[in-house]
Amino acid sequence: YLERGHQSFKRGRFKAAACLYSEALKGCAQQRSVDLDFEAEILRARCACWVELEKYGELLEDAERILASGSSLGGNSAESAKVAAEVNSWRRLAMEKLGRPPPPETPVAP
C-alpha cells in the first residue's frame, strides 16, 4: 500500500494516496510489533495528502500523532530536526486554518 500511495501522490491523486496510506497504517496496527519510524513515515506521507486536500482536521490529528509517537523520525539528529520542523509546521497550519491558537513547538525525541 505504501508504494502505491507514493505513486498516487506523484500523479496528483491525493485522495487515493491518503486512502492507500490509511490501508498501510491498518496493516501496521495488525502487526504484533510496530516499527514507529515506519508508521511515522506513512503518517508523514498522509499529512502531505491532507495539505493538498485542505483536510486540516485530519492533518492536525496525524501531525499530533507523529509528534506524540516519540519516533526518531529519521536516521540522524539533523534529519530528525528537519522532520520535526516539517511536522510542527503542518500542525501550525492546521491549527491556523481551524481557527485554534498556535501550539508551542513540540521537540521530537533524538
C-alpha positions as CSV (number, residue, x, y, z in Angstrom):
1,Y,0.0,0.0,0.0
2,L,2.8,2.4,0.8
3,E,4.4,2.3,-2.6
4,R,1.1,2.5,-4.4
5,G,0.3,5.5,-2.1
6,H,3.6,7.2,-3.2
7,Q,2.8,6.6,-6.8
8,S,-0.7,8.0,-6.5
9,F,0.7,11.1,-4.7
10,K,3.2,11.6,-7.5
11,R,0.3,11.5,-10.0
12,G,-1.6,14.1,-8.1
13,R,-4.2,11.6,-6.9
14,F,-4.1,12.8,-3.3
15,K,-7.4,11.3,-2.1
16,A,-6.4,7.9,-3.4
17,A,-3.0,8.2,-1.9
18,A,-4.5,9.1,1.5
19,C,-6.7,6.0,1.3
20,L,-3.7,3.8,0.5
21,Y,-1.7,5.3,3.3
22,S,-4.6,4.6,5.6
23,E,-4.6,0.9,4.5
24,A,-0.9,0.8,5.2
25,L,-1.5,2.1,8.7
26,K,-4.2,-0.6,9.2
27,G,-1.6,-3.1,8.3
28,C,0.8,-1.7,10.9
29,A,-2.0,-1.9,13.5
30,Q,-2.4,-5.6,12.9
31,Q,1.2,-6.4,13.4
32,R,2.4,-7.7,16.8
33,S,5.2,-5.2,16.9
34,V,5.1,-1.9,15.2
35,D,8.1,0.0,13.8
36,L,7.3,3.5,15.0
37,D,9.6,5.1,12.4
38,F,7.8,3.2,9.6
39,E,4.5,4.3,11.0
40,A,5.7,7.9,11.2
41,E,6.8,7.7,7.6
42,I,3.3,6.6,6.5
43,L,1.7,9.3,8.6
44,R,4.1,12.0,7.1
45,A,3.1,10.9,3.6
46,R,-0.6,11.1,4.6
47,C,0.0,14.5,6.1
48,A,1.2,15.7,2.7
49,C,-2.0,14.5,1.2
50,W,-4.1,16.3,3.8
51,V,-2.3,19.5,3.0
52,E,-3.1,19.1,-0.7
53,L,-6.7,18.2,0.0
54,E,-7.0,21.0,2.6
55,K,-8.2,18.5,5.2
56,Y,-6.9,20.4,8.2
57,G,-8.7,18.3,10.9
58,E,-7.1,15.1,9.6
59,L,-3.7,17.0,9.2
60,L,-3.8,18.1,12.8
61,E,-4.6,14.6,14.0
62,D,-1.8,12.9,12.1
63,A,0.8,15.6,12.9
64,E,0.0,15.3,16.6
65,R,0.1,11.5,16.3
66,I,3.6,11.7,14.8
67,L,4.8,14.1,17.5
68,A,3.3,12.0,20.3
69,S,4.8,8.8,19.0
70,G,8.3,9.6,20.2
71,S,9.7,8.3,16.9
72,S,13.1,9.5,15.9
73,L,11.7,10.5,12.5
74,G,15.0,10.0,10.8
75,G,18.4,8.4,10.9
76,N,20.3,11.2,12.5
77,S,19.7,14.3,14.6
78,A,19.9,16.8,11.7
79,E,17.3,14.8,9.8
80,S,15.1,14.4,12.9
81,A,15.2,18.1,13.4
82,K,14.2,18.8,9.8
83,V,11.3,16.3,10.0
84,A,10.2,17.7,13.4
85,A,10.2,21.2,11.9
86,E,8.1,20.0,9.0
87,V,5.6,18.2,11.2
88,N,5.3,21.2,13.6
89,S,4.7,23.5,10.5
90,W,1.9,21.2,9.4
91,R,0.4,21.3,12.9
92,R,0.6,25.1,13.0
93,L,-1.0,25.3,9.6
94,A,-3.9,23.0,10.6
95,M,-4.5,24.9,13.8
96,E,-4.5,28.3,12.0
97,K,-6.9,27.0,9.4
98,L,-9.1,25.5,12.1
99,G,-9.1,28.8,14.0
100,R,-7.2,27.5,17.0
101,P,-4.4,29.3,18.8
102,P,-0.9,28.2,17.7
103,P,0.7,25.5,19.8
104,P,4.2,25.6,21.3
105,E,6.8,23.7,19.2
106,T,7.0,20.0,20.2
107,P,10.5,18.6,20.2
108,V,11.0,15.1,18.9
109,A,13.0,12.6,20.9
110,P,16.5,12.1,19.4
